[in-house]
Amino acid sequence: MSETGERTVESRPALKRAIGPKLLFFFVIGDVLGTGIYALVGSVAGQIGGALWLPFLVAFGVAFLTAFSYLELVGKYPRAAGAALYTQRAFKIPFLTFLVAFAVMSSGITAAGAAARAFAATYLQPFAPWPVLPVAVGFLLVLGLINFRGVAESVKINMVLTGVEISGLVIVIAIGVYAAGSGQGEPSRLLEFDTEDRNLLLSISAATSLAFFAMVGFEDAVNMAEECRDPARIFPRSLLSGLIAAALIYELVALTASLLIPAETLSAARSDALLKVVAVGAPAFPLKVFAGIGLLAVINSALINMMMASRLLYGMANERILPPVFGAVHPTRRTPWVSILFTTAIAVGLVVTAGEDGVRKLGGTTALLLLCVFTGVNIACLVLRREKVEHAHFRAPPGTPVLGAIFCGYLALPVLSGRPASDYAISLALLGVGIVLWGVNRWWIGRPRLARKR
């Protein structure tokens, strides 16, 4: 039996390999850009002060280190299971594998939930002040239908929406350049740190822990490996270039926001911070145009995260970590329809229970879950270097997996990271659901295990 399981491959239609290097690049940059920068600039400013650019830069450095480990592993094992597959191969502990898989799936769903709340509570309001909760739920249901229609259609929609959301951030950057050139900005704010209640290191750590939500998304690409053409060849350039492009845009937006508006004003604006930047820097610019771009940006972020979550469940079912029903592929659409239905239901539940501060809570939870997963992936990369494969693949530069594990672990620790207790509470609740499902799975089909190699 093959490692993905010949029985599974023979009895079900395979996923369609529809993604080339261009689509993958836009998938990466589209998943990294989005809710994090459009909705959390104000919250990050509240943690760090005027030096808003620094936590985004540090978060990029940590993400970039981890990206090398992902590239080495996806080159060796180009399948949809991602971090859970690497964890199982490295440590061979099925329970740990399941928790990693559930944590990654949960991070995609919490990120989509944050986007749904930002859609309904922030960017839709200038057009229609409708009740937030029903709109957010309806938003997620529509995304589920798009996801079901097919990966090629979903990724092409991602390309269009990525272009739109980049245009919105370019508008912010252009406003910053114009404002700075006309003497509106205050450069001294760029070196202001809010250390009133804690020391400088803790302020930077807390802000970076939240800003890290804006840098996640690159890891989702590995869960699309079975739908890519020649993944070992196209992944390194597409993933790294997408991550660098996103980080450059983030830095320019953060500099613009800090130049034009004091940190306390940004913090008070919360998810409306970029709308306020546009209003202050270019009063004549139609604010509804930028709000419309923001709507499309959070749609894109949510769509890609829901695609990732459903493909992860599909991959885990094929590896016998989850019940086989999650591996069901629709005979005509050729998409994992059961996994799409399941992840959409969980996302709706999170949005309903998150409360008014749902964007920050779900964004912070996403970052925490993925920092824990990234710590394990970096360690797994080191462990799996003892395992050789016959085909050529990317190899991470020396030392990057070690540094990635150290920094990710640091930002996940409760005391050192300075993140609020709610992030840990939501994360533990989600993992608790995972543990219950693990127990049900063992009772129903026996002890889950990965299929053995031939």
C-alpha positions as CSV (number, residue, x, y, z in Angstrom):
1,M,0.0,0.0,0.0
2,S,1.4,3.5,-0.8
3,E,1.9,6.0,1.8
4,T,-1.2,7.9,1.0
5,G,-3.0,4.5,0.7
6,E,-3.7,2.8,-2.6
7,R,-7.1,1.8,-1.4
8,T,-8.1,5.4,-0.9
9,V,-6.7,6.5,-4.2
10,E,-8.4,3.7,-6.1
11,S,-11.8,4.1,-4.5
12,R,-12.0,7.9,-4.7
13,P,-11.3,10.5,-7.4
14,A,-8.0,12.3,-7.0
15,L,-7.8,16.0,-6.4
16,K,-7.3,18.0,-9.6
17,R,-3.8,19.5,-10.1
18,A,-4.9,22.9,-11.2
19,I,-2.4,25.2,-9.5
20,G,0.8,26.4,-11.2
21,P,3.5,28.9,-10.0
22,K,1.6,32.0,-10.7
23,L,-1.6,30.8,-9.0
24,L,0.5,29.6,-6.0
25,F,2.2,32.9,-5.7
26,F,-1.1,34.7,-5.6
27,F,-2.5,32.1,-3.2
28,V,0.4,32.8,-0.8
29,I,0.3,36.6,-0.9
30,G,-3.5,36.6,-0.9
31,D,-3.5,34.4,2.2
32,V,-0.9,36.4,4.1
33,L,-2.4,39.8,3.2
34,G,-5.9,40.4,4.4
35,T,-7.6,40.5,7.8
36,G,-4.4,40.9,9.8
37,I,-3.4,44.2,8.3
38,Y,-6.9,45.5,7.5
39,A,-8.3,44.9,10.9
40,L,-5.6,44.7,13.6
41,V,-3.3,47.7,13.0
42,G,-5.1,49.6,15.8
43,S,-4.7,46.6,18.2
44,V,-1.0,46.3,17.5
45,A,-0.5,50.0,18.0
46,G,-2.2,49.7,21.4
47,Q,0.5,47.1,22.4
48,I,3.6,48.8,21.1
49,G,2.9,52.6,20.6
50,G,4.2,54.6,17.6
51,A,6.9,52.1,16.6
52,L,4.2,50.1,14.8
53,W,6.6,48.9,12.1
54,L,8.8,46.9,14.5
55,P,6.4,44.1,15.5
56,F,5.5,43.5,11.9
57,L,9.2,43.3,11.0
58,V,10.0,40.9,13.8
59,A,6.9,38.8,12.9
60,F,8.1,38.6,9.3
61,G,11.6,37.4,10.5
62,V,10.1,34.6,12.5
63,A,7.7,33.6,9.7
64,F,10.5,33.6,7.2
65,L,12.7,31.3,9.3
66,T,9.8,28.8,9.6
67,A,9.0,29.1,5.9
68,F,12.4,27.4,5.1
69,S,11.4,24.4,7.2
70,Y,8.1,24.1,5.5
71,L,9.8,24.3,2.1
72,E,12.2,21.5,3.0
73,L,9.4,19.3,4.3
74,V,6.8,19.9,1.5
75,G,9.6,19.2,-1.0
76,K,10.2,15.8,0.6
77,Y,6.5,15.0,1.3
78,P,4.3,16.8,-1.2
79,R,0.9,15.9,0.2
80,A,-2.1,17.7,1.6
81,A,-1.6,16.8,5.3
82,G,1.1,19.5,6.0
83,A,2.3,20.0,9.5
84,A,0.4,16.9,10.9
85,L,2.2,14.7,8.4
86,Y,5.6,16.1,9.3
87,T,4.8,15.7,13.0
88,Q,3.8,12.0,12.5
89,R,6.9,11.2,10.5
90,A,9.2,12.9,13.0
91,F,7.7,11.7,16.3
92,K,5.3,8.8,15.4
93,I,2.9,9.7,18.2
94,P,-0.7,9.6,16.7
95,F,-2.3,11.6,19.5
96,L,0.2,14.4,19.0
97,T,-0.3,14.2,15.2
98,F,-4.0,14.6,15.7
99,L,-3.6,17.6,18.0
100,V,-1.3,19.3,15.5
101,A,-3.8,18.6,12.7
102,F,-6.7,20.0,14.8
103,A,-4.7,23.1,15.8
104,V,-3.8,23.9,12.2
105,M,-7.4,23.4,11.1
106,S,-8.6,25.5,14.0
107,S,-6.2,28.3,13.1
108,G,-7.7,28.5,9.6
109,I,-11.2,28.6,11.0
110,T,-10.4,31.2,13.7
111,A,-8.7,33.3,11.0
112,A,-11.8,33.0,8.8
113,G,-14.0,33.9,11.8
114,A,-12.0,37.0,12.5
115,A,-12.4,38.0,8.8
116,A,-16.2,37.4,9.0
117,R,-16.5,39.6,12.0
118,A,-14.3,42.3,10.4
119,F,-16.5,42.1,7.3
120,A,-19.8,42.5,9.2
121,A,-18.7,44.9,11.9
122,T,-16.2,47.2,10.1
123,Y,-16.1,47.4,6.4
124,L,-19.8,46.7,5.6
125,Q,-21.1,49.3,8.0
126,P,-20.4,52.4,5.8
127,F,-22.7,50.8,3.2
128,A,-25.3,49.0,5.3
129,P,-25.4,49.2,9.1
130,W,-26.9,45.7,9.3
131,P,-26.7,43.5,12.4
132,V,-23.2,42.0,12.7
133,L,-23.9,38.4,13.7
134,P,-26.4,37.4,10.9
135,V,-24.2,39.0,8.3
136,A,-21.1,37.3,9.6
137,V,-22.9,33.9,9.6
138,G,-24.3,34.4,6.1
139,F,-20.8,35.5,4.9
140,L,-19.3,32.1,6.0
141,L,-22.1,30.1,4.4
142,V,-21.5,31.8,1.0
143,L,-17.8,31.1,1.3
144,G,-18.6,27.5,1.9
145,L,-20.5,27.3,-1.4
146,I,-17.6,29.0,-3.3
147,N,-15.2,26.5,-1.7
148,F,-17.4,23.6,-2.8
149,R,-17.5,24.8,-6.4
150,G,-13.9,23.9,-7.0
151,V,-10.3,24.8,-6.2
152,A,-9.5,26.3,-9.6
153,E,-12.4,28.6,-9.4
154,S,-11.6,29.5,-5.7
155,V,-7.9,30.2,-6.4
156,K,-8.8,32.3,-9.5
157,I,-11.2,34.3,-7.3
158,N,-8.2,34.6,-4.9
159,M,-6.1,36.1,-7.7
160,V,-8.7,38.8,-8.4
161,L,-9.3,39.6,-4.8
162,T,-5.6,39.7,-4.0
163,G,-5.2,42.3,-6.7
164,V,-8.0,44.3,-5.2
165,E,-6.7,44.1,-1.6
166,I,-3.1,45.0,-2.7
167,S,-4.6,48.1,-4.4
168,G,-6.2,49.1,-1.1
169,L,-2.9,48.9,0.7
170,V,-1.1,50.7,-2.1
171,I,-3.7,53.5,-1.6
172,V,-2.7,53.7,2.1
173,I,1.0,53.8,1.2
174,A,0.4,56.5,-1.5
175,I,-1.5,58.6,1.0
176,G,1.4,58.2,3.4
177,V,3.9,59.3,0.8
178,Y,1.8,62.3,-0.2
179,A,1.2,63.3,3.5
180,A,4.8,62.9,4.4
181,G,5.9,65.0,1.4
182,S,3.5,67.7,2.3
183,G,4.7,67.8,5.9
184,Q,1.6,66.2,7.5
185,G,3.4,63.3,9.1
186,E,5.2,63.1,12.5
187,P,8.4,61.1,12.1
188,S,9.2,61.1,15.8
189,R,6.3,58.7,16.4
190,L,8.2,55.9,14.6
191,L,10.5,55.6,17.7
192,E,7.8,55.9,20.4
193,F,7.3,52.8,22.6
194,D,4.5,52.4,25.0
195,T,6.2,51.1,28.1
196,E,3.9,52.6,30.7
197,D,2.7,49.3,32.1
198,R,5.6,46.9,31.2
199,N,9.2,46.8,30.0
200,L,10.3,47.4,26.4
201,L,10.9,43.7,25.7
202,L,7.5,42.7,26.9
203,S,5.8,45.5,24.8
204,I,7.6,44.3,21.7
205,S,6.8,40.6,22.4
206,A,3.1,41.4,23.0
207,A,2.8,43.4,19.9
208,T,4.7,40.9,17.8
209,S,2.5,38.1,19.2
210,L,-0.5,39.9,17.8
211,A,1.1,41.1,14.6
212,F,2.1,37.5,13.8
213,F,-1.5,36.9,12.8
214,A,-0.8,39.2,9.9
215,M,2.1,37.1,8.7
216,V,0.5,33.7,8.9
217,G,-1.0,32.1,5.8
218,F,2.1,30.9,3.9
219,E,1.8,27.6,5.7
220,D,-1.6,27.0,4.1
221,A,0.0,26.5,0.7
222,V,1.5,23.1,1.7
223,N,-2.1,21.8,2.2
224,M,-2.6,22.5,-1.5
225,A,0.3,20.3,-2.5
226,E,-1.8,17.6,-4.1
227,E,-3.5,20.2,-6.3
228,C,-0.3,21.8,-7.5
229,R,1.7,20.9,-10.7
230,D,5.2,19.8,-9.8
231,P,5.1,21.1,-6.2
232,A,8.8,20.4,-5.4
233,R,9.9,22.7,-8.2
234,I,7.4,25.6,-7.8
235,F,7.0,25.9,-4.0
236,P,10.3,27.6,-3.0
237,R,10.2,30.6,-5.3
238,S,6.4,31.1,-5.1
239,L,6.2,30.9,-1.3
240,L,9.3,33.0,-0.4
241,S,8.5,35.7,-3.0
242,G,4.9,35.9,-1.8
243,L,6.0,36.2,1.8
244,I,8.6,38.9,1.1
245,A,6.1,40.9,-1.0
246,A,3.5,40.8,1.8
247,A,6.0,41.8,4.4
248,L,7.2,44.8,2.4
249,I,3.6,46.0,2.0
250,Y,3.0,45.6,5.7
251,E,6.0,47.7,6.6
252,L,5.0,50.5,4.4
253,V,1.4,50.5,5.7
254,A,2.6,50.4,9.3
255,L,4.9,53.4,8.7
256,T,2.1,55.3,7.0
257,A,-0.3,54.7,9.9
258,S,2.2,55.7,12.5
259,L,3.3,58.8,10.7
260,L,-0.2,60.1,10.2
261,I,-2.0,59.2,13.4
262,P,-0.9,58.9,17.1
263,A,-0.8,55.4,18.6
264,E,-3.5,56.1,21.1
265,T,-5.9,57.2,18.3
266,L,-5.1,54.1,16.3
267,S,-5.6,51.9,19.3
268,A,-9.0,53.5,20.1
269,A,-10.1,52.9,16.4
270,R,-9.3,49.2,16.7
271,S,-10.4,47.5,13.5
272,D,-11.3,50.8,11.9
273,A,-7.7,52.1,12.0
274,L,-7.0,52.0,8.3
275,L,-10.3,53.7,7.5
276,K,-9.1,56.5,9.9
277,V,-5.7,56.7,8.2
278,V,-7.4,57.2,4.8
279,A,-9.8,59.8,6.3
280,V,-7.0,61.8,7.9
281,G,-4.3,61.5,5.2
282,A,-6.7,62.1,2.2
283,P,-9.9,63.7,3.4
284,A,-11.1,64.1,-0.2
285,F,-10.7,60.4,-1.0
286,P,-14.1,58.6,-1.0
287,L,-14.0,56.5,2.1
288,K,-16.6,54.1,0.8
289,V,-14.1,53.1,-2.0
290,F,-11.6,52.0,0.6
291,A,-14.3,50.3,2.7
292,G,-15.3,48.3,-0.4
293,I,-11.7,47.2,-0.9
294,G,-11.5,46.2,2.8
295,L,-14.6,44.1,2.3
296,L,-13.0,42.2,-0.6
297,A,-9.7,41.9,1.4
298,V,-11.4,40.1,4.3
299,I,-13.5,38.0,1.9
300,N,-10.2,36.8,0.3
301,S,-8.6,36.1,3.7
302,A,-11.6,34.0,4.9
303,L,-11.9,32.1,1.6
304,I,-8.3,31.0,1.5
305,N,-8.4,30.0,5.2
306,M,-11.5,27.9,4.7
307,M,-10.0,26.2,1.7
308,M,-6.9,25.3,3.8
309,A,-9.0,23.9,6.7
310,S,-11.1,21.7,4.5
311,R,-8.0,20.4,2.6
312,L,-6.3,19.6,5.8
313,L,-9.2,17.5,7.0
314,Y,-9.2,15.7,3.7
315,G,-5.5,15.0,4.0
316,M,-5.8,13.7,7.5
317,A,-8.7,11.4,6.5
318,N,-6.5,9.9,3.7
319,E,-3.7,9.4,6.3
320,R,-6.2,7.6,8.6
321,I,-5.9,10.2,11.4
322,L,-9.6,11.2,11.0
323,P,-12.6,9.1,9.9
324,P,-12.6,8.3,6.2
325,V,-15.8,10.3,5.7
326,F,-13.7,13.5,5.7
327,G,-11.9,12.2,2.7
328,A,-15.0,12.1,0.6
329,V,-14.6,13.9,-2.8
330,H,-17.6,15.0,-4.7
331,P,-17.9,13.0,-7.9
332,T,-18.5,16.0,-10.2
333,R,-17.0,19.0,-8.4
334,R,-14.0,16.9,-7.2
335,T,-13.8,18.9,-3.9
336,P,-13.8,17.5,-0.4
337,W,-17.4,18.3,0.3
338,V,-17.8,16.7,3.8
339,S,-14.7,18.5,5.1
340,I,-16.0,21.8,3.6
341,L,-19.3,21.3,5.4
342,F,-17.7,20.5,8.7
343,T,-15.2,23.4,8.8
344,T,-18.0,25.8,7.8
345,A,-20.1,24.7,10.7
346,I,-17.3,25.2,13.2
347,A,-16.5,28.6,11.8
348,V,-20.1,29.7,12.3
349,G,-20.1,28.4,15.9
350,L,-16.9,30.5,16.6
351,V,-18.4,33.6,15.1
352,V,-21.6,33.2,17.1
353,T,-19.7,32.8,20.5
354,A,-16.7,35.2,20.0
355,G,-18.5,38.4,21.1
356,E,-17.9,42.0,20.0
357,D,-14.1,41.8,20.4
358,G,-14.1,38.8,18.1
359,V,-11.6,40.1,15.6
360,R,-8.9,40.6,18.1
361,K,-9.8,37.4,20.1
362,L,-9.9,35.1,17.0
363,G,-6.8,36.8,15.5
364,G,-4.8,36.3,18.6
365,T,-5.9,32.7,18.9
366,T,-4.9,32.1,15.4
367,A,-1.4,33.4,16.0
368,L,-1.0,31.4,19.2
369,L,-2.2,28.1,17.6
370,L,0.2,28.5,14.7
371,L,3.2,29.6,16.8
372,C,2.8,26.3,18.7
373,V,2.5,24.3,15.5
374,F,5.5,26.2,13.9
375,T,7.6,25.3,16.9
376,G,6.9,21.6,16.3
377,V,7.4,21.9,12.5
378,N,10.9,23.4,12.9
379,I,11.9,20.6,15.3
380,A,10.4,18.0,12.9
381,C,12.5,19.4,10.1
382,L,15.6,18.7,12.1
383,V,14.5,15.2,13.1
384,L,13.5,14.3,9.6
385,R,16.8,15.1,8.1
386,R,17.8,11.6,9.0
387,E,15.1,10.3,6.6
388,K,16.2,10.4,2.9
389,V,13.9,10.5,-0.2
390,E,14.8,9.5,-3.7
391,H,13.8,12.8,-5.4
392,A,15.6,16.1,-5.2
393,H,14.1,18.7,-2.9
394,F,14.7,22.1,-1.2
395,R,16.9,22.1,1.9
396,A,16.6,24.8,4.6
397,P,19.7,26.9,5.2
398,P,21.8,25.8,8.2
399,G,20.5,27.0,11.6
400,T,17.1,28.3,10.4
401,P,15.0,25.4,11.8
402,V,16.7,25.9,15.2
403,L,16.2,29.7,15.3
404,G,12.6,29.2,14.0
405,A,11.8,26.8,16.9
406,I,13.3,29.1,19.5
407,F,11.5,32.3,18.4
408,C,8.2,30.6,17.8
409,G,8.3,28.9,21.2
410,Y,9.2,32.2,22.8
411,L,6.2,34.0,21.3
412,A,3.9,31.3,22.4
413,L,4.9,31.2,26.1
414,P,2.3,32.8,28.4
415,V,4.6,35.1,30.5
416,L,7.1,36.1,27.8
417,S,4.7,36.8,25.0
418,G,2.5,39.2,27.0
419,R,-0.6,37.9,25.1
420,P,-4.0,38.0,26.9
421,A,-5.4,35.0,28.7
422,S,-8.4,34.8,26.3
423,D,-6.1,33.5,23.5
424,Y,-5.1,30.6,25.7
425,A,-8.7,30.0,26.8
426,I,-10.0,29.8,23.2
427,S,-7.1,27.6,22.1
428,L,-7.6,25.2,24.9
429,A,-11.3,25.0,24.3
430,L,-10.7,24.2,20.6
431,L,-8.1,21.6,21.5
432,G,-10.5,20.1,24.0
433,V,-13.0,19.6,21.2
434,G,-10.2,17.9,19.3
435,I,-9.4,15.5,22.2
436,V,-13.1,14.6,22.4
437,L,-13.1,13.8,18.6
438,W,-10.0,11.8,19.1
439,G,-11.7,9.7,21.7
440,V,-14.8,9.2,19.6
441,N,-12.6,8.3,16.6
442,R,-10.7,5.6,18.6
443,W,-14.0,4.2,19.9
444,W,-15.6,4.1,16.5
445,I,-12.9,2.9,14.1
446,G,-10.1,1.8,16.5
447,R,-6.6,3.3,17.0
448,P,-5.8,5.8,14.1
449,R,-2.4,5.3,12.5
450,L,-0.7,6.5,9.3
451,A,-0.5,4.0,6.5
452,R,2.8,2.2,6.4
453,K,5.3,2.7,3.6
454,R,5.7,0.0,1.0
